[in-house]
Amino acid sequence: MGFRRRDICAGALGLAAAAFGVVPFAYAQAGLPSWASAETVAAAKAEGGEIIIYGSMNEQEALPLWKAFETTTGIKVQYVRSSDTGLMSRIVLEARAQQKSWDLVVTTAVSKLPQEFLQTLDLPEARNIDPKAIDPKKKWYGVYSNYNSPAYNTKFVDKANLPKSYEEMAARKDWVGKVAIDGNDSQWVYAMFQHYGEAKARKIISELVANLKPVIVDGHLALARSVGLGEYWVAINNYTNLTINVMLKGGDTDYWTLEPIALFFGQAGINVRAPHPKSAQLATNFLVSKEAQQLLTEAGRLPVRPDVTPNPADAIKRFGEAKVIAVNFSPEDEKKWQRITNELLKPR
């Protein structure tokens, strides 16, 4: 399934940080930050001084982030990285075997897990984040904001001629063969249904597929990179933060605003069988702290805290008054909307 397990170390951090110029926080000079206390750190370290984290975030971003946590707390991080789908499958299999194999999972699919797999958590730093980024049952907390928007290659597509609606996009037959979309964009499909109503949404999406004949891909970061390289001229939809990530690295890409904008969150949840539960609670509190949120913006992740400036600073303001639809799927919702997505994106 492509799992990669990494112990966070100085060498790994240096390679990852150098890739996009991130320097970890020098907490040691100022003592413990607001998200940690001597008591919480001591309780976490008493569990053995380590934590096992499953995540879908690429290692260039994740390793500097978890090195900052490790430097502050002295708790060793073991980071296991895979895709959302790979992580969900692994977690389900391990739960059936009642294995205590992980502490914290950080991915966009935490809410899609059977909720009995997750602990309920009261998080001190939660008072500082967007209320939409908090699960009503407190099974997970949003770590970064996943806005959805179309993206384009700036060398092949003229910004002045970008369509102003999805109906207009569906008429751009000059883009045939140069368009792609991730086949798992069920949140975007849900937002289209909510915004337009089912009949009109089905018509628009069907026309997008029939007229543009998009390539269906599996992987939002790969899609963002492909648009940046010009392999595809346009992504009908993608995660805005990943388009920004490619932009910040010099890719020839940008995004633009079409209604509706689906919004969901990269989420953190704690294993009900966590071998190091107090370490996991401390790590989750760290993820939504101002310090961690600022570090996440270095690669274009969009914060869940209003007191943290995005990178670029106007990244969210660019959406203007466009309709934003928050999406929070249950496991049953996810299955339903993925079936609808598969049906609508089927080549015609």
C-alpha positions in Angstrom: 0.0 0.0 0.0 3.0 2.3 -0.2 3.5 2.9 3.6 6.6 4.7 4.6 7.7 4.8 8.2 10.1 7.5 9.3 11.6 8.3 12.6 12.0 12.1 12.8 15.7 12.9 12.9 18.0 15.8 12.2 19.1 14.5 8.9 15.6 13.8 7.6 14.5 17.2 8.8 17.3 18.9 7.1 16.5 17.3 3.7 12.8 18.1 4.1 13.2 21.6 5.3 15.7 22.5 2.6 13.2 21.5 0.0 11.0 24.5 0.6 13.0 26.7 3.1 11.3 25.8 6.3 13.2 26.3 9.5 11.8 24.6 12.7 10.8 26.6 15.7 13.6 27.2 18.3 11.3 26.6 21.3 14.2 25.7 23.6 15.2 29.3 23.8 11.8 30.4 25.2 10.6 27.4 27.3 7.4 25.6 26.7 4.9 27.2 24.3 1.2 27.9 25.0 0.0 24.5 23.7 2.1 22.5 26.2 2.7 22.6 29.9 5.2 20.8 32.1 2.4 18.6 33.4 1.1 17.5 30.0 4.6 16.9 28.6 5.6 14.9 31.7 2.4 12.8 31.5 3.1 12.1 27.8 6.7 11.2 28.3 5.7 8.8 31.1 4.0 6.7 28.4 7.4 5.8 27.0 8.5 8.9 25.2 7.3 8.1 21.7 4.2 8.5 19.5 3.1 6.7 16.3 1.5 8.9 13.7 -0.3 7.8 10.6 -0.6 10.6 8.0 -1.2 11.4 4.4 0.8 14.7 4.4 3.9 14.5 2.3 7.1 14.1 4.2 8.5 17.4 3.0 5.9 19.1 5.1 5.3 16.5 7.8 8.9 16.0 8.9 9.6 19.6 9.8 6.3 19.8 11.6 6.9 16.8 13.8 10.5 17.7 14.4 9.2 20.9 16.0 7.0 18.8 18.3 9.8 16.4 19.1 12.2 19.3 19.8 9.8 20.9 22.2 8.6 17.8 24.1 11.4 15.3 23.8 8.8 12.7 22.5 10.1 10.7 19.6 7.9 10.7 16.6 7.4 7.7 14.3 5.7 8.9 11.1 3.9 6.4 8.8 2.9 8.0 5.6 0.5 6.7 2.9 -2.5 7.8 0.9 -5.9 8.4 2.5 -7.3 5.2 1.0 -4.2 3.2 2.1 -4.4 4.6 5.7 -8.1 3.9 6.0 -7.7 0.3 4.8 -4.8 -0.3 7.2 -6.7 1.2 10.2 -9.7 -1.0 9.6 -7.7 -4.1 9.3 -5.7 -3.4 12.4 -8.9 -2.5 14.3 -10.4 -5.9 13.4 -7.3 -7.5 14.9 -7.5 -5.3 18.0 -4.0 -4.1 17.4 -2.6 -1.1 19.3 -0.5 0.0 16.4 -1.0 3.8 16.1 -1.8 6.8 18.2 -2.8 9.7 16.0 -4.1 9.8 12.4 -3.9 13.0 10.3 -5.7 12.9 7.0 -8.7 14.3 5.2 -10.6 11.1 5.8 -10.7 10.8 9.6 -14.4 11.6 9.7 -15.0 8.7 7.3 -13.7 6.1 9.8 -16.1 4.1 12.0 -16.4 6.6 14.8 -16.0 3.9 17.5 -12.4 3.7 16.3 -11.8 7.2 17.7 -11.5 8.8 21.2 -13.6 11.8 22.2 -11.3 14.7 23.0 -11.6 18.1 24.6 -8.8 20.2 23.1 -7.6 23.4 24.9 -6.5 25.1 21.7 -9.8 24.4 20.0 -11.2 27.7 21.3 -8.9 29.5 18.8 -10.0 27.6 15.6 -12.8 27.9 13.1 -15.9 26.2 14.8 -16.6 24.4 11.5 -13.3 22.6 12.0 -14.5 20.8 15.2 -16.4 17.6 15.0 -19.7 18.0 16.9 -18.9 14.8 18.8 -15.3 15.9 19.3 -13.9 12.8 17.6 -11.7 14.9 15.3 -10.3 18.4 14.9 -9.5 20.3 11.7 -5.8 20.9 11.2 -5.9 22.7 7.8 -8.6 24.0 5.6 -9.2 22.2 2.3 -10.9 24.7 0.0 -11.7 23.3 -3.5 -11.3 25.3 -6.7 -10.4 24.7 -10.3 -6.7 25.2 -11.3 -5.0 25.9 -14.6 -1.6 26.0 -16.2 -0.6 29.7 -16.7 1.4 29.0 -19.9 -1.4 27.3 -21.8 -4.5 29.1 -20.4 -5.1 32.8 -20.6 -6.2 34.1 -17.2 -8.4 36.7 -19.0 -10.4 34.0 -20.7 -11.1 31.8 -17.7 -14.8 30.7 -17.5 -16.9 32.4 -14.9 -19.1 29.4 -14.2 -19.0 25.6 -14.5 -21.6 25.9 -17.3 -19.1 28.1 -19.2 -16.3 25.6 -18.5 -18.4 22.8 -20.0 -18.5 24.7 -23.2 -14.7 25.0 -23.6 -14.3 22.2 -26.1 -10.9 23.6 -27.0 -9.8 22.0 -23.7 -10.7 18.5 -24.7 -7.9 16.1 -23.8 -6.2 18.7 -21.6 -8.5 18.4 -18.5 -8.4 16.2 -15.5 -10.1 15.6 -12.1 -9.5 13.4 -9.2 -12.1 10.6 -9.1 -12.6 10.9 -5.4 -13.9 14.4 -5.4 -17.2 13.5 -3.7 -17.1 16.6 -1.6 -17.1 18.8 -4.7 -20.0 16.8 -6.2 -21.9 17.2 -2.9 -21.4 21.0 -3.0 -22.6 21.1 -6.6 -25.8 19.3 -5.6 -26.3 21.7 -2.6 -25.7 24.8 -4.7 -27.5 24.0 -7.9 -30.0 21.3 -6.8 -29.7 17.7 -8.0 -31.1 18.0 -11.5 -29.0 21.0 -12.5 -25.9 19.7 -10.8 -26.2 16.4 -12.7 -26.7 18.2 -16.0 -23.6 20.4 -15.5 -21.3 17.6 -14.4 -22.6 15.4 -17.2 -21.8 18.1 -19.7 -18.4 18.7 -18.2 -17.6 15.0 -18.7 -19.2 14.6 -22.1 -17.7 17.8 -23.6 -14.3 18.0 -22.0 -13.6 14.2 -21.6 -11.5 14.7 -18.5 -8.8 12.2 -17.4 -9.8 10.7 -14.1 -6.8 10.6 -11.8 -6.1 9.2 -8.3 -4.1 11.7 -6.2 -4.7 15.4 -5.6 -1.0 16.3 -5.2 -0.1 14.4 -8.4 -2.9 16.3 -10.2 -1.6 19.7 -8.9 1.9 18.9 -10.0 0.7 17.7 -13.4 -1.2 20.9 -14.0 1.9 22.9 -12.9 4.0 21.0 -15.5 1.5 21.4 -18.3 0.6 17.7 -18.6 -3.0 18.9 -18.1 -4.0 22.5 -18.8 -6.9 22.5 -16.3 -8.1 20.7 -13.2 -11.9 20.9 -13.1 -11.5 20.8 -9.3 -8.6 20.3 -6.9 -7.5 21.2 -3.4 -6.5 24.9 -3.4 -3.7 24.4 -0.9 -2.0 21.9 -3.3 -2.2 24.3 -6.2 -0.6 26.9 -3.9 2.0 24.3 -2.9 3.0 23.9 -6.5 2.9 27.7 -7.1 5.2 28.3 -4.2 7.7 25.9 -5.7 7.7 27.7 -9.0 5.1 25.7 -10.9 3.2 27.4 -13.8 -0.2 27.1 -12.2 -2.8 29.1 -10.4 -6.4 28.7 -9.2 -9.6 30.7 -9.8 -13.0 31.0 -8.1 -16.1 29.2 -9.3 -19.1 28.7 -7.2 -19.7 26.6 -5.2 -16.5 26.2 -3.2 -16.5 23.0 -1.2 -14.7 23.2 2.2 -13.6 20.4 4.4 -10.6 19.8 6.6 -7.5 17.9 7.1 -8.4 16.2 10.4 -6.6 14.7 13.4 -8.2 11.9 15.4 -6.9 9.7 18.2 -7.0 5.9 18.2 -9.4 4.5 20.9 -6.7 1.9 21.4 -3.8 4.3 21.3 -0.7 3.0 23.0 0.3 6.6 23.9 -3.0 8.5 24.4 -1.6 11.4 26.4 1.1 11.9 23.8 -1.5 11.9 21.1 -3.6 14.5 22.9 -0.6 16.7 23.3 0.3 16.3 19.6 -3.3 17.2 18.5 -3.2 20.3 20.6 0.1 21.2 19.0 -1.3 20.8 15.5 -3.9 23.5 16.0 -1.6 25.8 17.9 -0.6 29.1 16.3 3.0 27.9 16.0 2.2 24.7 14.1 -0.4 26.5 11.9 2.2 29.0 10.9 4.6 26.3 9.9 1.9 24.5 7.8 1.4 27.7 5.8 5.0 27.6 4.6 4.0 25.0 2.0 0.6 26.6 1.2 -1.6 24.8 3.7 -4.5 27.0 4.6 -5.0 27.6 8.4 -8.0 26.8 10.6 -7.1 29.7 12.9 -8.2 33.2 12.0 -5.1 34.6 13.8 -2.7 32.9 11.3 -2.1 34.6 7.9 -2.3 32.3 4.9 0.5 32.0 2.4 0.0 33.9 0.1 -1.7 36.4 2.4 -4.7 36.8 0.0 -5.2 33.0 -0.6 -8.6 32.9 1.0 -9.6 36.5 0.3 -9.4 35.7 -3.4 -12.6 33.7 -3.0 -14.5 37.0 -2.3 -18.2 36.5 -1.7 -18.4 33.2 -3.5 -20.6 30.5 -1.8 -18.6 28.2 0.4 -20.2 25.0 1.4 -18.7 23.1 4.4 -18.8 19.3 3.9 -18.5 16.8 6.8 -19.2 13.3 5.6 -20.1 10.4 7.9 -18.9 7.0 6.7 -22.3 6.4 5.3 -22.4 9.8 3.5 -19.0 9.1 2.0 -20.2 5.8 0.5 -23.3 7.4 -0.9 -21.6 10.4 -2.5 -18.6 8.4 -3.8 -21.1 6.2 -5.6 -22.8 9.3 -7.1 -19.3 10.7 -8.0 -18.3 7.4 -9.8 -21.5 7.5 -11.7 -21.2 11.1 -12.8 -17.5 11.0 -13.8 -17.8 7.8 -15.8 -16.5 8.5 -19.3 -19.2 9.1 -22.0 
